[in-house]
Amino acid sequence: MSAEAHNHAHDNDHGHDHEHHHKDTFITKYIFSIDHKMIAKQYLLTGIIMGVIGVGMSLLFRMQLAWPEESFKIFTFFLGEKMAPGGVMTNEAYLSLITIHGTIMVFFVLTAALSGTFSNLLIPLQIGARDMASGFLNMVSYWLFFLSSIIMISSLFVESGPASAGWTIYPPLSALPQAISGSGTGMTLWLVSMAVFIAASLLGSLNYIVTVINLRTQGMSMTRLPLTIWAFFITAIIGVISFPVLLSAALMLIMDRSFGTSFFLSDIYLAGEVLNYQGGSPVLFEHLFWFLGHPEVYIILLPALGITSEVIATNSRKPIFGYRAMIMSIIAIAFLSTIVWGHHMFISGMNPFLGSVFTFTTLLIAIPSAVKAFNYITTLWKGNLQLNPAMLFSIGLVSTFITGGLTGIILGDSTLDINVHDTYFVVAHFHLVMGISALYGMFAGIYHWFPKMFGRMMNKNLGYIHFWVTAVCAYGVFFPMHFIGMAGLPRRYYTNTNFPLFDDLANVNVIITVFALVGGAFQLVFLYNFFSSIFYGKKSVQNPWKSNTLEWTAPVEHIHGNWPGEIPHVYRWPYDYSKPGHDEDFVPQNVPMKEGEEVLHH
Amino acid sequence: MTTLLILIVVALLAVALWQLTKIFDLTQVGANVNDTQVANDNDNKVNGYLMFAFLVFIYLTTIYCVLNYGHFPLLSDSASEHGPLVDNLMIISLVLIFVVQTITQALLHYFAYKYRGKEGQKALYFADNNKLEVIWSSIPAVVLAGLILYGLYAWNNIMFVDKEQEQDSIVIELYAQQFNWEARYSGADNVLGKANVRYIEGVNNLGVDLSDPNAQDDFASKELHIPKGKRVIFRMRSQDVLHSAYMPHFRAQMNCVPGMVTSFSFIPTLTTAEMRDRPAMIEKVANINAIRAKKSQELVAKGQTALDPYAFDYLLLCNKICGASHYNMQMKIVVDTPEDFKAWLKDKQTIVSAVKTSLAEEKLKETEGKPVKNDTASTKVKTDSTLVAQK
């Protein structure tokens, strides 16, 4: 294998490198670092800051929904007199908040921070590589992401207000400042930010793909990769396939907005005059958007599922059940995810025949998802579960993944979608299945690999409090939401008070908001735990969770090139937990097979 | 007041947090002093029991929601002919979901409780089993195949209107703009006249092509009246941004797309009066009015005006974000008996005659010597009628 041969040459180079400790300045070590572990931390930190902003926004608009048009000092404090005159949130401010909340959570937290942090941290460490294939591109990728975050945040402060056409930015609303003031400068910045973001994401993804294909250590065949790596690898592939489509949509929208083209606009009469656009179609935009938008759901979810596969196996002290079936279902989900986008558009005015096709493909995706859920449950069966915080979040993920996934059967069915489309039922569905689930995956990853990142342990008791309160609140928020959605309550309404029909749902909205506020407040426990543990946490041992994967064979102290001597070789798959015939209940991948030891998995 | 409330909430949260930390610390008493921050047997025990408690919490939440909110979902009393088909499929799906949810959550959390770790216990090395994998991929496959077939059957019935059905129907245009709805009736010929935003001028705010013979008997209304028992074919148009015509009680929804005519059709089966007399509806309205009465008392106490009592009406809501006032874009729908509908149709002023009247008035003003601004409309070229409200 030429790849492996090349690999070896590479090892020796680096091994040699290490003899002379090249001096790192503060800037090359902490800022413009090309070390994948530092870049992972940079992603995580940026992501946490964006997450605080995104979640904070949701708490603000939840308050407006529970107590419509009431005055809160906190609104004046955060939104200012313009967006909240006299402490009452304006309807435009409300739409801005939901738009930016969606954008930040979907792209900046759950795509960039989740995948960016753990792909960067784990790919080289778990496949046994010194670093990413291109450390420089990796650095550029992070800094482009950082730049796009800055642009997105700066759009909050422009005179005409931030983008407020919903995170799906359907034109013509997003194209015409006359239609809503947020579609002025705010929208321009949104589009520029997303274009930069997509560039960042593509550079990152290409790097992950190349690294996984080329830099695996000796013995690390594709079927010996931990499921985390499989998930990151497939995620990167669907990212490369679908993100460019969003870029093209964004570019065309920029053209329509600024240069008078008519890709998405036609026959519009607005503010007393007929506009010049002719021949475009907003439905085209919807197709382009959701061609990314649906794979995006899996770009968010698959890394979380990969992380939980690893965490559940390690903490169950048991092999993950159905390793190959898990890989197959990741691939099947990835493939199907690119041909189901039309289920967001059943009633968009596209040909109803297409609706039939997309119903079919959409419900198919339930099969690999069901396989994954059942495999997780079977992995727990007859295990010796070590209920660390990371494990709790992983079990929580399986729980919300099932609850949220099941309602997909309703939304994926074009007939049923007619009456619940764009209601709170949809909000409940996707928040559980991808929002909360992916967040749990991220928390699981943070609690599990914190010792690897910072060489210290997070406080477990604070972790338990964080999990249990979050778990209760997540269901408290989203479970009742299904019911008001099926009552026909549309999403993205600033207040429901104009419809006496919905007056009996007002109490439910108050309950939801209270759960959201409590749940939001308890994330402070996590933040405190995270930041204080970086400096004052208990020093970690090399392999605190007694895990099999290669990252725990590297020393606690971070060094360039990850391993001080030779790169470890791999002799077995990563899930030999509690294997009969071994004294310990784990056998790391770099331990050679004993004489006569059987491979007990397929 | 609110500040005080917030402060109280924050204080209580802090107390709760403090107490919780204490509880978790207490669970450590007696255990070997060990601060590796890795779960020990005691943690496994406590969290294992909590996992079981969480299963109970999920079940209780479900039961609470079904008991208290179970009457919210629109699952019965639909007001259109295809409604029961949709409701049926919805109920089947919901039952399936509840069954699967109950079983899988029980397994997940029970296993998490049952197999909580203990020092010295060894897990079973159980890596794969093809039989199991086949079973749980094929069960969902078969069940989903059933749902897909039912769903597609219903979808085809709802979305495709054949020629015969089309003949025995009335055609109505739903016209959306920021932030209100208008309906255009096709009149005696049952054919909508051509229309395009480029024809919009003065009272002709729907952009009807006044020279089109089919347009001569078209008339517009701010309230949607439809007859019971007759198929209504809606043609949706939007003049500015995307809107969505959502009629929840009829299980009907379709986006309104500028530059395009979209379509949806259904047969109303319950008049407004009949719907108001449904027992479930009477209860719902009574409940809403009780809530409104209570709110009114508070409002009056603050010196504001009281809320009107509520009587049920069908509604057309906008359900696609369309701008700042999206939350208040609605139109009343009235389902009449065929006789009432006929009576309502009588002496509606057509758009053409409305335009004529307004032109005549304008002329009158001009002759009276009051100069009327010669707007740009007359100089506009109005030949482009690519968009017609007729498929």
Interface residues (C-beta under 8 A of the other chain):
Chain A: E70 S71 F72 K73 I74 N91 E92 L95 A165 G166 Y170 P171 P172 L173 L176 A179 I180 S181 L265 S266 D267 I268 Y269 L270 V274 Q278 G279 G280 S281 P282 V283 S316 R317 K318 P319 F321 G322 Y323 R324 A325 I347 S348 G349 P352 G355 S356 T359 F360 L363 L364 A366 I367 A370 V371 A373 F374 Y376 I377 T378 L380 W381 K382 G383 N384 L385 Q386 L387 N388 M391 L392 I395 V398 S399 I402 T403 L406 T407 I409 I410 D413 S414 T415 L416 I418 N419 H421 D422 T423 M457 M458 N459 K460 N461 L462 Y464 I465 W468 V469 A471 V472 Y475 G476 F479 P480 H482 F483 I484 M486 A487 G488 P490 R492 Y493 Y494 T495 N496 N498 F499 P500 L501 D503 D504 L505 A506 V508 L517 V518 A521 F522 V525 G537 K538 V541 P544 W545 Y575 Y577 S578 K579 P580 D585 L600 H601 H602
Chain B: T2 T3 I6 V9 V10 L13 L17 L20 T21 F24 D25 D35 T36 Q37 V38 A39 D43 N44 V46 N47 G48 L50 M51 F54 F57 I58 T61 T62 C65 Y69 G70 F72 P73 L74 L75 L85 V86 L89 M90 S93 L94 L96 I97 V100 Q101 T104 Q105 L107 L108 H109 F111 A112 Y115 R116 G117 K118 Q121 K122 A123 L124 Y125 F126 A127 D128 N129 L132 E133 W136 S137 P140 A141 L144 L147 I148 G151 L152 A154 W155 N156 I158 M159 F160 Q177 Q178 N196 V197 R198 I200 G207 M236 Q239 D240 V241 L242 S244 Y246 P248 H249 R251 A252 Q253 M254 N255 V257 P258 G259 M260 T262 K284 N287 I288 I291 R292 L307 D308 Y310 F312 L315 L317 C318 N319 K320 I321 C322 G323 A324 S325 H326 Y327 N328 Q330 K380 D384 T386 L387
